[in-house]
Amino acid sequence: MILQNNRLDNPKRPTMQEFKLRPWSLEDLSSLVHHANNWNIAKNLTDAFPHPYTEESGRAFIAMATKDDPHRIFAIEVDGQAVGGIGIHPQSDIHRMNAEMGYWLAEPYWGRQIMRRAVRQMVEYGFQHFDIDRIFARPFGTNIASQRVLESAGLQFEARFTKTLFKSGEFLDEIFYGIRRADVV
């Protein structure tokens, strides 16, 4: 074990990486395109997340991500650059007491416990800023890492819908995880 950044690091345990959540800005465009243009990320997200990820895609995303007040979509910043994103999306009509959470992180930052902590922060933010009772996320059945992130952040497995998604020519399971306001506040 080695002492780094005033804490004991065990090489067998994932390293904790410092990060912050903040609003997106046009200055993030280069970093966004650089990190988002990765099939290993896009294959685990809806087709609304394009691959290849172009500058045009990035401009459209930043415009969309910065239009709401309060903010719903945040950049995940590490060492001064945007390396991922996380958002909370309140639903409407009969689903209005729910909000969906989505997220992605640049591959070089996987395994550093960033997403677990970012999900926890967004759950807290979501319940503080929106009149909702439940926050949910829907990882693909093939995305075991995302399922583990949600579980370690306190979301509970709710359901598995078998072969309901169609991505890249194959049917995939859709998994639901959720957390209720009463479980957090």
N, C-alpha and C positions, 0 to 999 in steps of 0.2 A: 504494500500500500504506500501511496505517495501523498504528501500534503500539498495541495494546490488550491489557490484562491481561498485560503483560510478554512479548508475543510479536507477531510480524509477521503481520498479517492481509492476505490477498489477497482482494479482493472477488469474484474469479472462483472461488475455492476455498471449499468448505463451511466454515462456522464451527464450531470445536470448542466444545461446550457442556459445562460441568462438570456432573456428576451423581454420584449414589451409589445403590447397591443396598442396600436395607434391608428388614426384615420389614414386612408390612402391619400396620396397626392400625385400629381403628374410627374413630380421628380422621381417617383418610384418606377416609372415606365421601363427603363433599361433593366433594372433588377428583376422586375416582374416578368418580362419577356424571357430573360436569361434563365430564371429558375422554373418558370411554368412550362417552358418548351421541353417537356420530358414525358415520354410515353409511360414511364413507370408511375407517374402521377395521373396523367389523363386516363389511363385504363381503369382507374378506380373511381372516376367521377362521371357525372352525366355527360351526354354529348354536348351540352351547353358550354363545357370547358373544352375549347378546341385543341386539336393537335394536327399540324404544328401550331404553336402559339405564336402569333405574329404581333408586330407593333400595333397594327390596326385592332387586333383583339384586345390588347392591353389598354389602348386608349378608350375603347368602348367599355371595358370593365371598370376602369377608374372613374369614368363619367357616371356609370351606374352606381358604383360603390360610394360615391361622395354626395349623392343627391338627397339622402334622407337625414332628417333631424328628429329624434336622436339617431346617431349613426347606427347602422345595422351590420356593416361589413368593415372589418379592420385588417390592417396589415400586421403580420407577425414580423417584428424587427429584431434582427440579431446583428450586433456590431455595426449599427448604422444603416443596414440595408434591409429592404423588404424581402423575406425569404419564404413567405407563405401568406395565407389568408384564412380568416375565420369569420363566419357571419351567422346572424340570427334572423330568421325570416318569419315574422308573425303571419298566421294564416287568416283566412276570411270566412264569412258565412258561418255555417255550423261548426267549423273548425277554429273559430276565432279565439278560443281560449288556449290555443296551441301555437308553438313556434318551432320551425325546423332549424336545426343547426347544421351547417356544412363547413368543411375546412379542407385545407391541403397544406403541405409543407415540402419545401425543396428537399430532394433526396439526400444531399450531404448532411442534413440536420436530423435525419431519422435516428431514432434510438437515443436521443438526448433528453427525453422526458419533457420536451417542449409542448407537444400536443396535449398531453394529459393535463398539464397546468393551464394551458390556454383554454381548453374545454371547461375546466372548473371556473376560470375567470369569466367566460362567456355565459355560463349558466347563472352565475351571480349577477352579471350585468343584465341579462335578459329578464330576470325576475324583478330587478330594481327599476327597469325602464319601461317595461311593457305590461299591460294588464292581461297576463296569461297565467294558466295553471300548470301547463306541461310544456317541456322542451323535449324534442325528439330528434333523433338522427337515424339515417337509413343507409348504413354501409352495405356494400355488396357482400354476398356470402363468401366470396373468394378473398375478401380483404380482412384477413384475420388480425392483422396489426391494428387496424382501425377499431375492430370489435374490442380488442384488448384495451385500447386507449379509452374507449367509452366506459368499459367496465371499471377500469382503474380510476376514472374520474367520477364514479358514483352513479352512472346511469344504469338502469336495469334492463335486462333483456325482456322484450315484450312479445315479439312474434317473429316467425320466419315464414315468408311467402316463397314457395318453391317455384323456381324458374319463371318469375314474373317480369324480369328485366331482360332486355335484349341489347347486348353491347358487343361490338366487334364480331358479329356473326354467331354469337352463342347466347343461350339463355342462362341467366344467373339468378341465384336466390337473392331476395331482398330481406334484410334483417332490420327489425325495429328495436331501438333502445330509447328509453325515455326516463325522465326524472320529473317529479311533481314539486310544485312550490312548497308544499307542506314538508317535503323531505329535505329541504334546503334552508328555508327561512325559520 
